[in-house]
Amino acid sequence: MTQYQAAVIGGGPGGYIAAIQCAQRGLKTVLVEKLDLGGTCLNRGCIPTKTLLHSSDVFAEINHCKALGIEVSGDVGFKYKKIAKRKDKVVKQLRSGVEALVSGHGACIIRGEAVLTGPHTFKVENTEYEAENIILAAGSSPAFIPIPGAEHEAVLNSDGVLSLTECPESVTIIGGGVIGVEFATLFANLGKKVAIVEMMPSILYGNDPDICELMTYILTEEKGVEIHTNAKVCEIQKGHTVVYEENGVSQSIESELVVMAIGRKPETAALCPEAAGIKVTDRGFIEVDDHMRTNVPGIYAIGDITGKIQLAHVATAQGMVAADNAAGMDKTMKYDAVPSCIYTTPEIACVGLTEEKAKAQGIEIKTGKFDVSGNGRSLAINSSNGFAKIICDAKTEKIIGCHIVSANATEMIGEATLAIENGLTSDQLADTIHAHPTVSEILMEAAHDVHGLCCHKL
Ligand code: FAD
C-alpha cells in the first residue's frame, strides 16, 4: 500500500492549496481529484460566472454609451457561443496553471474518486492508500427543491447555466441569493427578460437591508428584472412554467429557461465519512473545530464540505490552517473578517457584522455612511448608485463591519477587511490619506461620517 504523510481529497480552492502547503512544509503529499483541478470555483463557479459577467457588463455599457457622448452606429450585438468560448478559455488556462503548481510544489496527483475505508486509509478505484493525515476537501454541489417538475431536463442548476452555448430569451430564476442575483445580472445585461422568485422577504436576504433595497431598485427599475419576494415555488410545469404562491395567491411565470439557484449541499455521499467514524451534522456537513480537525485524530475537513462559509477564499484559508496543523503547527481559523462579494453592476462587497447582527450580539454601535453621488470618480465613470457604510463598536471605536455598493467595491473591500482584522478604529481609517479622485474615498468619507465630520456631506 502506498503511504503518504498527507492526503488531500478534492482539488478545489481549499484542497489544491492545502496540498501545496503540505508539500511546502515537507510532507509527502498526494492530492486526489475525481473531476477537474480547481473544483467548483474554477470550473463551475467563481471564475466562469465572473468571465461571463464581464462580457455582459461590457455589452450593457456599450448600449448605454450615449450617456458618455459616444455614438455607435448600427445595432450592437453579441454571439453567446463566443462569450461562452472565451469563458472556457479562461478556465482552461487557469486550470492548467493549477495542475502545474500542484506538481511543481512536489505533490502527487491521483485522478479518480476517493472513498474512505478507515481513519487513515482510502481507495481510489481498486487501489488502497494510507496517509497519516487526511484533509477532506470534497466541496459541494447544487441543491434542489423536491417539487413536482424540478427534475425536468429544461430546469438547470448553476452547472447547467454555465454550460449554455446559446443565450435564452427569457429566464426565471428560483432563488434570489448571490448566485441567483449574479445570473439575473448576466442575462439582464444581455437584454433578456429575467424574473426572480424568492421565498424570503427580499433578494440577498441577510445582507445589510440598504443593500437589498438598492439592488432591488437597480434590478427592477434600471434592468427591468421582475422580482417576486415572499413567493414560494410550488411546481414547475413542463420545464418552463414556474408556479408559485405570493401572499396566498397562486401565480405563474413562463420562460424559455428555468434556473434553480437555491443553495448547495455537501459532497459527502461518495466519500463515505462513516467508514472512518467521522461525525457529520444533520445536514450532512462534516463537523470541524477551529483547527479544522474532525472528531477523528489526523483527519481534517475544509471548505464547502464543512458548511461554515461557502466561499472560495474561506476554503483556501481553511486549507492553509489544516495543512499547517497536519505539519505539526498550531493554527486556528477566525471568521470575523471574511469579505464576501457579489458581482452585480454596480458591485456589492461586505465584511464583518451588519447593524442588525451587531445589535443582536448586544454591541452598541456607531455608523457612518457616504453616498457615491458625492464622489467625483464615481460620477466620472458614470456609476452614480451606491454607498459605503461603516459600522463601529461605540465603546472601542473599532470597525466591526463595512458594506459597500459601488463600482470596484469587490476590490475596495480588502481595505475594510484589513482594518477589521487588525482592530483599526474609524479614526485611523479616516486619517489615512486616500488618493483623489478614487472610488475608495467613499470609505474614508464614511469613516469621517461615524463622528459626523464628513466634509462632503451636509
Ligand atoms: P470545491 O471547489 O467544490 O472542490 C471540491 C473538489 O472535490 C471538486 O473538484 C470535486 O470534483 C472533488 N471531489 C469531490 N468528492 C471527491 C472524491 N470523493 N474524490 C476525489 N475528488 C472529489 N465563491 C467565492 O468566493 N466567490 C465567488 O465569486 C463565487 N462564485 C460562485 C459562483 C457559483 C455559480 C458557484 C456555484 C459557487 C461560487 N462560489 C464563489 C463558491 C465557491 O465556488 C466554493 O465556495 C468553493 O469552490 C469551495 O471550495 P472547496 O475547495 O471547498 O470545494
Boltz pocket constraint, residues with backbone or C-beta under 6 A from the ligand:
constraints:
  - pocket:
      binder: B
      contacts: [[A, 9], [A, 10], [A, 11], [A, 12], [A, 13], [A, 14], [A, 15], [A, 32], [A, 33], [A, 34], [A, 35], [A, 36], [A, 37], [A, 38], [A, 39], [A, 40], [A, 41], [A, 42], [A, 44], [A, 45], [A, 46], [A, 47], [A, 49], [A, 112], [A, 113], [A, 114], [A, 115], [A, 137], [A, 138], [A, 139], [A, 140], [A, 158], [A, 179], [A, 267], [A, 270], [A, 271], [A, 302], [A, 303], [A, 304], [A, 305], [A, 309], [A, 310], [A, 311], [A, 312], [A, 313], [A, 314], [A, 315], [A, 341]]
      max_distance: 6.0
